[in-house]
Amino acid sequence: AGCALWPLWPAKRSSGSRLEDLGWSGEACNGNADIGILAIIRCLLFVGIWVCSSRWYGAKHNDRVRVALWTIGYTFMSLLSVKMIVVASCGAESRWPEMGSGRAGLVMIFIPLVLGLLFVHMECTRLEGILKPLVEKSADLEAGVTAPLLGDHKKTEEEDVKSQNLFQELVRLARPDAAIMWVALVCGMAAAVLSGLIPMYAGQAIDYAAIDSNRSMFTKAMVLLVLAAVGNSVLVTGRGGLFSLLGYKLSVRIRHQLLASLLRQEIAFYDVTGSGSLSSRLQGDTTSVSQAISLNVNVLARALMQMLVVLFLMAKTSWRLTVITLVVVPVGAVVTQAFGARYEELQKSILTELAKVNSSAEEALAAITTIRAHAAEASTEAFYVQGLARVFKLQVTQTLVYCGYICFCALAPNATLIGVLFLGGHLVLEGVLSAGELVSFILYMQTFADGFQSLGYGAASISNARGSVAKVAELIHRKPQIEEAGHYKADHFDGHVELRSVSHSYPTRPDSNVLEDLSVEMRPGEVVALVGPSGGGKSTIMKLLQRFYIPQSGRVLFDGRDISDFEQHWLKRNVGVVGQEPSLFDRTIRRNVIFGMEPEDGMEPPTQEQIEEACRMANAHDFISGLPDGYDTVCGENGVQLSGGQKQRIAIARALVRNPKVLMLDEATSALDAESEALVQEALERCQKNRTVLVVAHRLSTIKGADRIVVVKGGRLVETGTHTELLAKSGIYASLVRRQMQGMGSSLSLASEG
Ligand SMILES: Nc1ncnc2c1ncn2[C@@H]1O[C@H](COP(=O)(O)OP(=O)(O)OP(=O)(O)O)[C@@H](O)[C@H]1O
């Protein structure tokens, strides 16, 4: 309380009355020369005490308290500033010459300005405080991006550094369009200057017309006014258009960079990061990042430039009126924001309550027979009415807040206008200010208030986008945690495949070994069937052979060379894969067949003959030719426009068009009708000729046809041999076969055996 009242107390008691002492009488003060200096020292001390105490209190309690404290502090600071204006205006020149010379005026303008900036800073901090937990919460919910990005869920120092580098990140993203940005900023700067000149020329025109009656000067002022207005509109258009262009360019670039980075991440990254959260990064976050840069930088830059220009012109016109404006405008902005925040809070509560009420009504209508059976109509109705009453109560509060808000909105600008007119009118009467200058000032004031509001809006929006910028930037910069493959391309490839003493655990479960010291060799041209109970590690072997993961120990070799040495495009051309669930893209059949072999992939695309030959081998050519658009038929999202069997056959054709030396097949277990299954099966058998084939087999017929059967259980190779040899052993394989023969399992990899 002492702190709060101190600034209001006169610097030094004088013999005159309190009002005289403050200089309201308009006569010279009776105080001493140090009155102004003392006031400034007090003011600075007050700011110091207030900032420290509110920070301390805010840290201990919450942001609302801090903002409330700040508001109280600001109010008293404003009163102090008003007092200082009065003191400075009361003819203190006689005792403190600087007071009248304008230097003190600058000091007084400076104080509220610093406070204004402090406000913006604190508002951002407050918003950040509110947003951070939300961002963290949503990240937790997504159980996604942050996990692999931040590593071990730790809130690391790295994260803090990254958030500090946010501005640098924004600059980095916008750098390729720096030229556009600079031109846009220059346009904005020039527009701001011109928009500041408009009120000035308007004031001059009034002075020349109404006071000086100077026709030629009036015409000159009007011409300049027109030029300023036209120039301003041209520049504003240029600035707006360029910033929009910048936004779109940015959005394209960020999306491109993000998808390019995502496509290069190791498969383990996707094990922990849901595709849902990644697509939300790609859609929502990229939009907010590009908007943060284009739209909000535009708003902020425009507001800042406008405010600086107008502030300069205001101070030049009348520093006394400027101080009044600097005191009142931020107060208006704070109150507006407080109202807005409360209004939104209430709106959210209303929507939540309304949703509850609606669902209770829906529930009641859906369960009408239960209600009737229990004669519970009255209590159901009462429950609904209680809900409606809660909504109504909230709506009344919201209306009160709204009334307060519109009352303030209607009153505040007029109150400011009246205040400025009152003081300005006195200055005009005393000849300190001309009528035109007063009009100019009032127009400046409006521009300044607009600028201040935009500044708050822009700062809040940028603050909102911080989370998105951080996430997008981390994803763009994320280095795949699997070392880059080599560049080896073999002149001759036999198709010899080997897993040598491989032990593997997935990064998400580093403590559980999925494969344990497993060694398998597949000689060129050999067909090897991989069987075993579910969860035994068959698919893991396939994944290691595709270098989705690097084994913890042991080696994966092709023709005796480590898989990591090979140039991956070359290897994928020589090693074909057909998965259990064929995944097709929303493109034409042709493009789906040559997937990964398009010119953009650095490959010579297969010819139409080669495509058709592959499709013939895959039993797909006939049905494709029967489609109205043939090979140009679009498959639809994930191939929805095709049947399961057709999709499988296209996937087989996709593997065969590469004419691979090694073929890896995961037999489809999903139900296909008998005809489709026969076609797929026939295609699979046909494509095994002259190739090293590794097939995760579920059907007895496939297994019987294999040169060798490898039984994997618990990550270990437990049996190997031909069908007959393994049956004779009466081991796991024999029991799996027995179970299938007895019709207890549809495949040889049922979990019950695990
Ligand atoms: N991406 C992954 N992250 C963590 N663990 C995994 C992952 N994929 C598989 N596993 C685990 O590894 C073990 C072996 O799985 P794998 O898919 O290789 O078995 P499988 O023999 O192919 O089984 P199925 O015949 O049912 O397909 C299982 O315990 C499984 O839970």
PDBQT file of the ligand as one rigid body, heavy atoms in Angstrom, charges set to zero:
ROOT
HETATM    1  N1  LIG A 801       8.160 -52.618 -34.153  1.00  0.00    +0.000 N 
HETATM    2  C1  LIG A 801       8.254 -53.378 -33.064  1.00  0.00    +0.000 A 
HETATM    3  N2  LIG A 801       8.608 -52.813 -31.899  1.00  0.00    +0.000 NA
HETATM    4  C2  LIG A 801       8.721 -53.581 -30.781  1.00  0.00    +0.000 A 
HETATM    5  N3  LIG A 801       8.530 -54.879 -30.756  1.00  0.00    +0.000 NA
HETATM    6  C3  LIG A 801       8.174 -55.500 -31.897  1.00  0.00    +0.000 A 
HETATM    7  C4  LIG A 801       8.007 -54.770 -33.107  1.00  0.00    +0.000 A 
HETATM    8  N4  LIG A 801       7.652 -55.638 -34.083  1.00  0.00    +0.000 NA
HETATM    9  C5  LIG A 801       7.593 -56.845 -33.501  1.00  0.00    +0.000 A 
HETATM   10  N5  LIG A 801       7.907 -56.762 -32.200  1.00  0.00    +0.000 N 
HETATM   11  C6  LIG A 801       7.984 -57.868 -31.260  1.00  0.00    +0.000 C 
HETATM   12  O1  LIG A 801       8.966 -58.768 -31.720  1.00  0.00    +0.000 OA
HETATM   13  C7  LIG A 801       8.554 -60.094 -31.511  1.00  0.00    +0.000 C 
HETATM   14  C8  LIG A 801       8.641 -60.854 -32.840  1.00  0.00    +0.000 C 
HETATM   15  O2  LIG A 801       7.686 -60.302 -33.731  1.00  0.00    +0.000 OA
HETATM   16  P1  LIG A 801       7.572 -60.750 -35.245  1.00  0.00    +0.000 P 
HETATM   17  O3  LIG A 801       6.589 -59.856 -35.875  1.00  0.00    +0.000 OA
HETATM   18  O4  LIG A 801       8.912 -60.812 -35.841  1.00  0.00    +0.000 OA
HETATM   19  O5  LIG A 801       6.966 -62.199 -35.071  1.00  0.00    +0.000 OA
HETATM   20  P2  LIG A 801       6.389 -63.170 -36.187  1.00  0.00    +0.000 P 
HETATM   21  O6  LIG A 801       7.045 -64.447 -35.972  1.00  0.00    +0.000 OA
HETATM   22  O7  LIG A 801       6.512 -62.552 -37.532  1.00  0.00    +0.000 OA
HETATM   23  O8  LIG A 801       4.864 -63.218 -35.757  1.00  0.00    +0.000 OA
HETATM   24  P3  LIG A 801       3.550 -63.405 -36.706  1.00  0.00    +0.000 P 
HETATM   25  O9  LIG A 801       3.641 -64.762 -37.282  1.00  0.00    +0.000 OA
HETATM   26  O10 LIG A 801       2.435 -63.288 -35.731  1.00  0.00    +0.000 OA
HETATM   27  O11 LIG A 801       3.585 -62.307 -37.690  1.00  0.00    +0.000 OA
HETATM   28  C9  LIG A 801       7.160 -60.044 -30.939  1.00  0.00    +0.000 C 
HETATM   29  O12 LIG A 801       7.256 -60.261 -29.569  1.00  0.00    +0.000 OA
HETATM   30  C10 LIG A 801       6.693 -58.658 -31.208  1.00  0.00    +0.000 C 
HETATM   31  O13 LIG A 801       5.873 -58.187 -30.158  1.00  0.00    +0.000 OA
ENDROOT
TORSDOF 0
